[in-house]
Amino acid sequence: MDAKKETHRKEDAIRVLGKASKLLAARGKKVVEVDLKKTELTEDEILKLVLGPTGNLRAPTLLVGKKMIVGFNEEMYESVFA
């Protein structure tokens, strides 16, 4: 799915999160890494990491294996794709 070309709402984010075991979310230079199987974060706290201010899934969003990658951070991408 291309979150930049199509809008994806909360339900889509929850569906994709269900396929992932790890979340990497970037906002600027800050990267938050969450083990979705062991986290104590609430669903709302996790959704704040993956949804933008309009309530749509943030772009870019990638599902790579069991990792959901949200936002852009060059160092994060290098660590995932190296």
N, C-alpha and C positions, 0 to 999 in steps of 0.2 A: 504494500500500500504506500502511496505517496502522500504524506500528511501535508505537503506543501500545495499539492494540486487538488486534493479532496479533503473536505472536512471530516474529521473523525471525532466523535464525541466520547463521553465518559464510558459508555457501554463498550465501544471499540477498544478503549484503553484497557478496560478490565479484561476483555477477551484476550488481548495480546499479553497482558501481564500473567494470565493463567498459563501461558505457554512457556514462560521464562522462569528461571530459578535465580537469576541475578539481574539487577537493574543498575545501570550506569547512567546518571543524569547530570548533564553539564549546564551550568548557567554562567556564561563568561568564563573566567579562569577557575571557578569552583566546580569540582566534580564530586558528586555524592554517589557512593557505592553501597548498594543494599542487597543483602542476601535475602531474597524473598521467601525462602523456606524457613529461615530462622529469625526474621525481623520481629521486633516488638512495635514497629510503626503501625498505625491504624491505616485502614484503606484510604481515608481522607488525606492523611499525611503523604502517602505514596502517590495519590492522584495529584496532589499539589506539585510534585516533582515532574509529572509527565504531561499535565494539562497547562495550556497557556491561559492568559487572562480572559480570553473569550470562551473558555471551556472546551476548546478543541485540543486534540493531541498535538503536542509541540513538534515542530519540524527541525531537523530531520529526526525521524524515529526509525530505528533498524532493529530487526530481530535476527541475531546472528547466533545460530545454535540455540542455546538456552539463555543467551544474554540479550536483554532489551536495552538498547542504547538510545538515549534521548538527548537532543541538543548537540551542539558542536563544540568540541574542544580538541585541538590538534594533538596534544599529548595523549588524551584519552584514546583517540582513534589510532595513534601509533602503537599504543600498548595492546589494543584489541587486534589490530590487523598486522602486527609485526611477526 
